């Protein structure tokens, strides 16, 4: 598995952290694209979540275990963000899982 995240949504807030990340993903720009709210996952600095992207472990190695969080305009948007992240992580891990996108290694607690 190349990427595994711990993720939780509480109402309109999504937060989590990177649990495991293959070093081949470090410092890569636009690792994967897609999604309605989260358009891409990138790895340029430190873990963070913003309105359109999820940043995973990058060149700021001292912040590898940092939590990320973002408040959205509504719980419905936050639910879509979780779905987008799950889909994008599944795409990253698809090569090793022989196309099984359901088991993407994402822990979703709602």
NUMARSE-264336 format. One record per atom (N, C-alpha, C, CB): residue in one letter; atom name; x, z, y; residue number from 0. Coordinates in Angstrom, 1 decimal, always signed. Each point is the difference from the previous one (the first is absolute). Glycine has a CB too. Example, Ala and Ser with C-alpha at 12.3 -4.5 7.8 and 13.67 -1.06 7.14 Angstrom:
A, N, +13.2, +7.8, -5.7, 0
A, CA, -0.9, +0.0, +1.2, 0
A, C, +0.9, +0.0, +1.2, 0
A, CB, -1.9, +1.2, -1.2, 0
S, N, +1.5, -1.9, +2.3, 1
S, CA, +0.9, +0.0, +1.1, 1
S, C, -0.8, +0.8, +1.1, 1
S, CB, +1.2, -2.2, -0.6, 1
//
This chain:
X, N, +0.8, +0.0, -1.2, 0
X, CA, -0.8, +0.0, +1.2, 0
X, C, +0.9, +0.0, +1.2, 0
X, CB, -1.9, +1.2, -1.2, 0
X, N, +1.7, -2.2, +2.1, 1
X, CA, +0.8, -0.1, +1.2, 1
X, C, -0.4, +1.0, +1.1, 1
X, CB, +0.3, -2.4, -0.6, 1
X, N, -1.6, +2.7, +0.7, 2
X, CA, -0.5, +0.8, +1.1, 2
X, C, -1.2, +0.9, -0.5, 2
X, CB, +0.7, -1.7, +1.7, 2
X, N, -0.6, +3.0, -1.4, 3
X, CA, -1.1, +0.9, -0.3, 3
X, C, -0.2, +0.9, +1.2, 3
X, CB, +0.6, +0.0, -2.5, 3
X, N, -1.8, +0.2, +2.9, 4
X, CA, -0.4, +0.7, +1.2, 4
X, C, -0.9, +1.2, -0.4, 4
X, CB, +0.3, -2.1, +1.5, 4
X, N, -0.3, +3.2, -0.7, 5
X, CA, -1.0, +1.0, +0.0, 5
X, C, -0.8, -0.3, +1.2, 5
X, CB, +1.4, +1.7, -1.3, 5
X, N, -2.7, -1.7, +1.2, 6
X, CA, -0.9, -0.4, +1.1, 6
X, C, -1.3, +0.8, +0.0, 6
X, CB, +1.0, -2.3, +0.0, 6
X, N, -1.4, +2.7, +1.1, 7
X, CA, -1.3, +0.7, +0.1, 7
X, C, -0.7, -0.5, +1.3, 7
X, CB, +0.9, +2.0, -1.3, 7
X, N, -2.3, -2.0, +1.2, 8
X, CA, -0.8, -0.3, +1.1, 8
X, C, -1.0, +1.2, +0.2, 8
X, CB, +0.2, -2.5, -0.4, 8
X, N, -0.2, +3.0, +1.6, 9
X, CA, -1.0, +1.1, +0.4, 9
X, C, -0.7, -0.6, +1.2, 9
X, CB, +1.4, +1.9, -0.9, 9
X, N, -2.7, -2.2, +0.7, 10
X, CA, -0.8, -0.6, +1.1, 10
X, C, +0.7, -1.3, +0.5, 10
X, CB, -1.0, +2.3, +0.6, 10
X, N, +1.4, -2.2, +0.7, 11
X, CA, +0.6, -1.2, +0.6, 11
X, C, +1.5, +0.0, +0.0, 11
X, CB, -2.1, -0.2, +1.3, 11
X, N, +2.7, +1.1, -2.0, 12
X, CA, +1.5, +0.2, +0.0, 12
X, C, +0.5, -0.4, -1.4, 12
X, CB, -0.1, +1.8, +1.8, 12
X, N, +1.2, -2.6, -1.8, 13
X, CA, +0.7, -0.4, -1.2, 13
X, C, +1.4, +0.6, +0.1, 13
X, CB, -1.4, -2.1, -0.4, 13
X, N, +1.9, +2.8, -0.6, 14
X, CA, +1.3, +0.5, +0.0, 14
X, C, +0.6, +0.0, -1.4, 14
X, CB, -0.5, +1.4, +2.0, 14
X, N, +1.9, -1.4, -2.0, 15
X, CA, +0.6, +0.0, -1.3, 15
X, C, +1.5, +0.0, +0.2, 15
X, CB, -1.9, -1.1, -1.0, 15
X, N, +2.6, +0.7, -0.1, 16
X, CA, +1.5, -0.1, +0.0, 16
X, C, +0.4, -0.9, -1.1, 16
X, CB, +0.3, +2.2, +1.1, 16
X, N, +0.9, -2.7, -1.0, 17
X, CA, +0.6, -0.8, -1.1, 17
X, C, +0.5, +0.9, -1.1, 17
X, CB, +0.6, -1.9, +1.6, 17
X, N, -1.1, +1.7, -2.8, 18
X, CA, +0.5, +0.9, -1.1, 18
X, C, +1.2, -0.6, -0.7, 18
X, CB, -2.3, +0.8, -0.3, 18
X, N, +2.2, -2.1, +0.1, 19
X, CA, +1.1, -0.8, -0.7, 19
X, C, +0.1, -1.3, +0.7, 19
X, CB, -0.3, +1.2, -2.2, 19
X, N, +1.5, -1.7, +2.4, 20
X, CA, +0.2, -1.3, +0.5, 20
X, C, +1.3, -0.6, -0.5, 20
X, CB, -1.2, +0.6, +2.1, 20
X, N, +1.1, -1.8, -2.7, 21
X, CA, +1.2, -0.7, -0.5, 21
X, C, +0.9, -0.3, +1.2, 21
X, CB, -1.3, -1.0, -2.0, 21
X, N, +2.6, +1.1, +1.8, 22
X, CA, +1.0, -0.2, +1.1, 22
X, C, +0.0, -1.5, +0.5, 22
X, CB, +1.4, +1.9, -0.9, 22
X, N, -1.9, -2.8, +0.0, 23
X, CA, +0.0, -1.4, +0.4, 23
X, C, -1.1, -0.3, +1.1, 23
X, CB, +0.7, -0.6, -2.3, 23
X, N, -1.6, +1.6, +2.5, 24
X, CA, -1.0, -0.1, +1.1, 24
X, C, +0.5, +0.5, +1.3, 24
X, CB, -1.7, +0.1, -1.7, 24
X, N, +2.8, +0.6, +1.7, 25
X, CA, +0.5, +0.7, +1.3, 25
X, C, +0.5, -1.1, +1.0, 25
X, CB, +0.6, +2.1, -1.4, 25
X, N, -1.0, -1.9, +2.6, 26
X, CA, +0.4, -0.8, +1.1, 26
X, C, -0.4, -1.5, -0.1, 26
X, CB, +1.9, +1.5, +0.3, 26
X, N, -3.1, -1.7, -0.9, 27
X, CA, -0.6, -1.3, -0.1, 27
X, C, -1.1, -0.2, +1.0, 27
X, CB, +0.6, -0.1, -2.5, 27
X, N, -0.6, -1.0, +3.2, 28
X, CA, -1.1, -0.2, +0.9, 28
X, C, -1.1, -0.8, -0.6, 28
X, CB, +1.7, +0.0, +1.9, 28
X, N, -2.9, +0.5, -1.7, 29
X, CA, -1.2, -0.6, -0.6, 29
X, C, +0.1, -0.3, -1.5, 29
X, CB, -0.4, -1.0, +2.2, 29
X, N, +0.4, +2.1, -3.0, 30
X, CA, +0.2, +0.0, -1.4, 30
X, C, -1.2, -0.7, -0.7, 30
X, CB, +1.3, +2.1, +0.1, 30
X, N, -2.5, -1.8, +0.4, 31
X, CA, -1.2, -0.6, -0.5, 31
X, C, -1.0, -0.1, +1.1, 31
X, CB, +0.4, +0.9, -2.3, 31
X, N, -1.3, -1.9, +2.3, 32
X, CA, -1.0, -0.2, +1.1, 32
X, C, -1.4, -0.1, -0.7, 32
X, CB, +1.7, -1.1, +1.5, 32
X, N, -2.7, +1.4, -0.7, 33
X, CA, -1.4, -0.1, -0.4, 33
X, C, -0.8, +1.1, +0.6, 33
X, CB, +0.7, -1.1, -2.2, 33
X, N, -1.9, +1.3, +1.8, 34
X, CA, -0.8, +1.1, +0.4, 34
X, C, -0.7, -0.3, +1.3, 34
X, CB, +1.6, +1.5, -1.1, 34
X, N, -2.7, -0.7, +1.3, 35
X, CA, -0.8, -0.2, +1.2, 35
X, C, +0.4, +0.9, +1.1, 35
X, CB, -1.9, -0.6, -1.4, 35
X, N, +2.2, +1.8, +1.1, 36
X, CA, +0.5, +1.0, +1.1, 36
X, C, +1.5, +0.1, -0.1, 36
X, CB, -2.1, +1.3, -0.1, 36
X, N, +2.7, -1.1, -1.0, 37
X, CA, +1.5, +0.1, -0.2, 37
X, C, +0.4, -1.4, -0.4, 37
X, CB, +0.0, +2.5, -0.6, 37
X, N, +0.6, -3.2, +1.5, 38
X, CA, +0.4, -1.4, -0.3, 38
X, C, +1.3, -0.2, -0.7, 38
X, CB, -1.2, -0.5, +2.1, 38
X, N, +2.1, +1.5, -2.1, 39
X, CA, +1.3, -0.1, -0.7, 39
X, C, +0.6, +1.3, -0.2, 39
X, CB, +0.3, -2.2, +1.0, 39
X, N, +0.6, +2.2, -2.0, 40
X, CA, +0.9, +1.2, -0.3, 40
X, C, +1.4, -0.5, +0.4, 40
X, CB, -1.5, +1.0, -1.8, 40
X, N, +2.2, -0.2, +2.5, 41
X, CA, +1.4, -0.3, +0.4, 41
X, C, +0.9, +1.2, -0.1, 41
X, CB, -0.9, -1.7, +1.6, 41
X, N, +2.2, +1.5, -1.6, 42
X, CA, +0.9, +1.1, -0.2, 42
X, C, +1.2, -0.1, +1.0, 42
X, CB, -0.7, +0.1, -2.5, 42
X, N, +0.4, +0.2, +3.7, 43
X, CA, +1.0, -0.2, +1.0, 43
X, C, +0.6, +1.3, +0.6, 43
X, CB, -1.1, -2.1, +0.6, 43
X, N, +0.4, +3.2, -0.7, 44
X, CA, +0.6, +1.2, +0.5, 44
X, C, -0.4, +1.2, -0.8, 44
X, CB, -0.2, -1.0, +2.2, 44
X, N, -0.9, +1.6, -2.0, 45
X, CA, -0.5, +1.2, -0.7, 45
X, C, -1.4, -0.1, -0.3, 45
X, CB, +1.7, +1.4, +1.2, 45
X, N, -2.2, -0.6, -2.2, 46
X, CA, -1.4, -0.1, -0.4, 46
X, C, -0.9, +0.3, +1.2, 46
X, CB, +0.6, +0.7, -2.3, 46
X, N, -1.6, -1.6, +2.5, 47
X, CA, -1.0, +0.2, +1.1, 47
X, C, -1.2, -0.9, -0.3, 47
X, CB, +1.8, +0.5, +1.7, 47
X, N, -2.9, -0.2, -1.1, 48
X, CA, -1.2, -0.7, -0.2, 48
X, C, -0.6, -0.3, +1.4, 48
X, CB, -0.5, +1.0, -2.3, 48
X, N, +0.2, -2.2, +2.6, 49
X, CA, -0.6, -0.3, +1.3, 49
X, C, -1.2, -0.9, -0.2, 49
X, CB, +2.2, +0.2, +1.2, 49
X, N, -2.7, -0.7, -0.1, 50
X, CA, -1.3, -0.7, -0.1, 50
X, C, +0.0, -1.3, -0.9, 50
X, CB, -0.5, +0.9, +2.2, 50
X, N, +1.7, -1.5, -2.4, 51
X, CA, +0.1, -1.2, -0.7, 51
X, C, +1.0, -0.1, -1.1, 51
X, CB, -0.8, -1.0, +2.0, 51
X, N, +1.6, +2.0, -2.2, 52
X, CA, +1.1, +0.0, -0.9, 52
X, C, +0.3, +1.3, -0.6, 52
X, CB, +1.0, -1.9, +1.2, 52
X, N, -0.4, +1.9, -2.4, 53
X, CA, +0.5, +1.2, -0.7, 53
X, C, +1.5, -0.3, -0.1, 53
X, CB, -2.1, +0.5, -1.3, 53
X, N, +2.9, +0.5, +1.9, 54
X, CA, +1.4, -0.1, -0.1, 54
X, C, +0.5, +1.0, -1.1, 54
X, CB, +0.2, -0.6, +2.5, 54
X, N, +0.6, +0.1, -3.4, 55
X, CA, +0.6, +0.9, -1.0, 55
X, C, +1.4, +0.3, +0.3, 55
X, CB, -1.6, -1.0, -1.7, 55
X, N, +2.3, +1.6, +0.7, 56
X, CA, +1.4, +0.4, +0.3, 56
X, C, +0.9, -1.2, +0.4, 56
X, CB, -0.3, +1.9, -1.7, 56
X, N, +1.0, -1.7, +2.8, 57
X, CA, +0.9, -1.0, +0.5, 57
X, C, +1.4, +0.5, +0.3, 57
X, CB, -2.0, -1.1, +1.0, 57
X, N, +2.5, +0.8, +0.2, 58
X, CA, +1.4, +0.4, +0.3, 58
X, C, +0.2, +1.5, +0.4, 58
X, CB, +0.4, -2.4, +0.6, 58
X, N, -1.5, +3.0, -0.3, 59
X, CA, +0.1, +1.5, +0.4, 59
X, C, -0.1, +0.8, -1.3, 59
X, CB, -1.1, -0.5, +2.3, 59
X, N, +2.1, +0.5, -3.1, 60
X, CA, +0.0, +0.7, -1.3, 60
X, C, -0.3, +1.5, +0.1, 60
X, CB, +1.7, -1.7, -0.8, 60
X, N, -1.3, +2.3, +1.9, 61
X, CA, -0.3, +1.5, +0.2, 61
X, C, -1.5, +0.2, +0.2, 61
X, CB, +2.3, +0.3, +1.0, 61
X, N, -3.1, -1.3, -0.9, 62
X, CA, -1.5, +0.2, +0.2, 62
X, C, -0.7, -0.6, -1.2, 62
X, CB, +0.3, -0.1, +2.5, 62
X, N, +0.3, -0.1, -3.6, 63
X, CA, -0.6, -0.6, -1.2, 63
X, C, -1.3, +0.8, -0.5, 63
X, CB, +2.3, -0.9, -0.6, 63
X, N, -2.3, +2.2, +0.7, 64
X, CA, -1.1, +0.8, -0.5, 64
X, C, -1.0, +0.3, +1.1, 64
X, CB, +1.5, +0.9, -1.7, 64
X, N, -1.4, -1.5, +2.9, 65
X, CA, -0.9, +0.3, +1.1, 65
X, C, -1.4, -0.5, -0.3, 65
X, CB, +1.9, -0.2, +1.5, 65
X, N, -2.9, +1.0, -1.2, 66
X, CA, -1.4, -0.3, -0.1, 66
X, C, -0.4, -1.0, +1.1, 66
X, CB, -0.5, +2.3, -1.0, 66
X, N, -0.5, -3.2, +0.6, 67
X, CA, -0.5, -0.9, +1.0, 67
X, C, -1.5, +0.3, +0.1, 67
X, CB, +1.7, -1.8, -0.5, 67
X, N, -2.3, +1.6, +1.7, 68
X, CA, -1.4, +0.3, +0.3, 68
X, C, -0.5, -0.9, +1.1, 68
X, CB, +0.2, +2.3, -0.8, 68
X, N, -1.5, -2.6, +0.7, 69
X, CA, -0.6, -0.8, +1.1, 69
X, C, -1.5, +0.3, +0.0, 69
X, CB, +1.7, -1.8, -0.2, 69
X, N, -2.3, +2.0, +1.4, 70
X, CA, -1.4, +0.2, +0.2, 70
X, C, -0.6, -1.4, +0.4, 70
X, CB, +0.3, +2.5, +0.7, 70
X, N, -1.4, -2.8, -1.3, 71
X, CA, -0.7, -1.3, +0.3, 71
X, C, -1.3, +0.3, +0.7, 71
X, CB, +1.1, -1.1, -2.1, 71
X, N, -1.7, +0.0, +2.5, 72
X, CA, -1.3, +0.1, +0.8, 72
X, C, -1.2, +0.5, -0.8, 72
X, CB, +0.9, -1.8, +1.4, 72
X, N, -0.8, +1.7, -2.7, 73
X, CA, -1.2, +0.4, -0.8, 73
X, C, +0.5, +0.3, -1.5, 73
X, CB, -1.6, -1.3, +1.5, 73
X, N, +0.8, +2.0, -2.2, 74
X, CA, +0.3, +0.2, -1.5, 74
X, C, +0.0, -1.3, -0.7, 74
X, CB, -0.9, +2.3, +0.1, 74
X, N, +0.0, -3.2, +0.3, 75
X, CA, +0.0, -1.3, -0.7, 75
X, C, +1.3, -0.8, +0.2, 75
X, CB, -2.5, -0.1, +0.4, 75
X, N, +3.1, +0.1, +0.7, 76
X, CA, +1.2, -0.7, +0.2, 76
X, C, +1.1, +0.7, -0.8, 76
X, CB, -0.7, -0.7, +2.3, 76
X, N, +0.7, +2.1, -2.3, 77
X, CA, +1.0, +0.7, -0.8, 77
X, C, -0.1, -0.4, -1.5, 77
X, CB, -0.1, +1.9, +1.7, 77
X, N, -1.2, -2.0, -2.2, 78
X, CA, -0.2, -0.4, -1.4, 78
X, C, +0.6, -1.4, -0.2, 78
X, CB, -2.1, +1.4, -0.1, 78
X, N, +1.9, -2.3, +1.0, 79
X, CA, +0.6, -1.3, -0.1, 79
X, C, +1.5, +0.0, +0.0, 79
X, CB, -2.0, -1.0, +1.1, 79
X, N, +2.6, +1.9, -0.3, 80
X, CA, +1.5, +0.1, +0.1, 80
X, C, +0.5, +0.5, -1.4, 80
X, CB, -0.1, +0.6, +2.4, 80
X, N, -0.6, +0.3, -3.0, 81
X, CA, +0.4, +0.5, -1.4, 81
X, C, +0.0, -1.2, -1.0, 81
X, CB, -0.8, +2.4, +0.5, 81
X, N, -0.3, -3.1, -0.4, 82
X, CA, -0.2, -1.2, -0.9, 82
X, C, +1.1, -1.0, +0.2, 82
X, CB, -2.5, +0.4, +0.0, 82
X, N, +2.8, -0.7, +1.3, 83
X, CA, +1.1, -1.0, +0.3, 83
X, C, +1.3, +0.5, -0.5, 83
X, CB, -1.2, -0.7, +2.0, 83
X, N, +1.6, +2.0, -1.8, 84
X, CA, +1.2, +0.5, -0.5, 84
X, C, +0.1, -0.1, -1.5, 84
X, CB, +0.1, +1.6, +2.0, 84
X, N, -1.2, -1.2, -2.7, 85
X, CA, +0.0, -0.1, -1.5, 85
X, C, +0.3, -1.5, -0.4, 85
X, CB, -1.6, +2.0, -0.1, 85
X, N, +0.9, -2.9, +0.7, 86
X, CA, +0.2, -1.4, -0.3, 86
X, C, +1.4, -0.5, +0.2, 86
X, CB, -2.4, -0.4, +0.5, 86
X, N, +3.0, +0.8, +0.7, 87
X, CA, +1.4, -0.4, +0.3, 87
X, C, +1.0, +0.6, -0.9, 87
X, CB, -0.7, -0.3, +2.4, 87
X, N, +0.5, +1.6, -2.7, 88
X, CA, +1.0, +0.6, -1.0, 88
X, C, -0.2, -0.7, -1.4, 88
X, CB, -0.1, +2.2, +1.3, 88
X, N, -1.1, -2.5, -1.7, 89
X, CA, -0.2, -0.7, -1.2, 89
X, C, +0.8, -1.3, +0.0, 89
X, CB, -2.3, +1.1, -0.3, 89
X, N, +2.2, -1.9, +1.4, 90
X, CA, +0.8, -1.2, +0.1, 90
X, C, +1.5, +0.2, -0.2, 90
X, CB, -1.8, -0.9, +1.5, 90
X, N, +2.3, +1.9, -0.9, 91
X, CA, +1.4, +0.3, -0.1, 91
X, C, +0.4, +0.3, -1.5, 91
X, CB, +0.0, +0.9, +2.4, 91
X, N, -0.9, -0.1, -3.0, 92
X, CA, +0.3, +0.4, -1.4, 92
X, C, -0.4, -0.9, -1.1, 92
X, CB, -0.2, +2.3, +0.9, 92
X, N, -0.5, -3.4, -0.5, 93
X, CA, -0.6, -1.0, -1.0, 93
X, C, +1.0, -0.6, -0.9, 93
X, CB, -1.7, -0.4, +1.7, 93
X, N, +2.9, +0.1, -1.2, 94
X, CA, +1.1, -0.6, -0.8, 94
X, C, +0.3, +0.9, -1.2, 94
X, CB, +0.9, -1.2, +2.0, 94
X, N, -0.7, +2.4, -1.8, 95
X, CA, +0.4, +1.0, -1.1, 95
X, C, -1.2, +0.3, -0.9, 95
X, CB, +1.8, +0.9, +1.5, 95
X, N, -3.0, -1.1, -1.0, 96
X, CA, -1.2, +0.4, -0.7, 96
X, C, -0.7, -1.2, -0.7, 96
X, CB, -0.3, +1.9, +1.5, 96
X, N, +1.0, -3.0, -1.4, 97
X, CA, -0.5, -1.2, -0.7, 97
X, C, -1.4, -0.4, +0.5, 97
X, CB, +1.4, +0.5, -2.0, 97
X, N, -1.6, -0.3, +3.3, 98
X, CA, -1.3, -0.4, +0.6, 98
X, C, -1.1, +0.9, +0.0, 98
X, CB, +0.7, -2.2, -0.6, 98
X, N, -0.5, +3.4, +0.1, 99
X, CA, -1.1, +1.0, -0.1, 99
X, C, -0.1, +0.7, +1.3, 99
X, CB, +0.3, +0.3, -2.5, 99
X, N, -1.2, -0.7, +3.4, 100
X, CA, -0.1, +0.5, +1.3, 100
X, C, -0.7, +1.3, +0.1, 100
X, CB, +0.1, -2.3, +0.8, 100
X, N, -0.9, +2.7, -1.8, 101
X, CA, -0.8, +1.2, +0.1, 101
X, C, +0.9, +1.3, +0.0, 101
X, CB, -1.8, -1.2, -1.1, 101
X, N, +2.8, +1.2, +0.3, 102
X, CA, +0.9, +1.2, -0.1, 102
X, C, +1.2, -0.2, +0.9, 102
X, CB, -0.8, +0.4, -2.3, 102
X, N, +0.6, -0.2, +3.6, 103
X, CA, +1.1, -0.3, +1.0, 103
X, C, +0.9, +1.2, +0.3, 103
X, CB, -1.5, -1.7, +0.9, 103
X, N, +1.2, +2.8, -1.5, 104
X, CA, +0.9, +1.2, +0.3, 104
X, C, -0.4, +0.7, +1.2, 104
X, CB, +1.8, -1.2, -1.1, 104
X, N, -2.9, +0.9, +1.7, 105
X, CA, -0.4, +0.7, +1.3, 105
X, C, -0.9, +1.1, -0.4, 105
X, CB, +0.2, -2.1, +1.3, 105
X, N, +0.1, +3.3, -0.8, 106
X, CA, -0.8, +1.2, -0.2, 106
X, C, -1.0, +0.1, +1.2, 106
X, CB, +1.8, +1.2, -1.3, 106
X, N, -3.1, -1.5, +1.0, 107
X, CA, -1.0, +0.1, +1.1, 107
X, C, -0.9, +1.2, -0.3, 107
X, CB, +0.1, -2.5, +0.3, 107
X, N, -0.1, +3.4, +0.7, 108
X, CA, -0.8, +1.2, -0.1, 108
X, C, -1.0, +0.0, +1.1, 108
X, CB, +1.9, +1.3, -1.1, 108
X, N, -3.2, -1.4, +0.8, 109
X, CA, -1.0, -0.1, +1.1, 109
X, C, -1.0, +1.1, -0.3, 109
X, CB, +0.3, -2.5, +0.3, 109
//
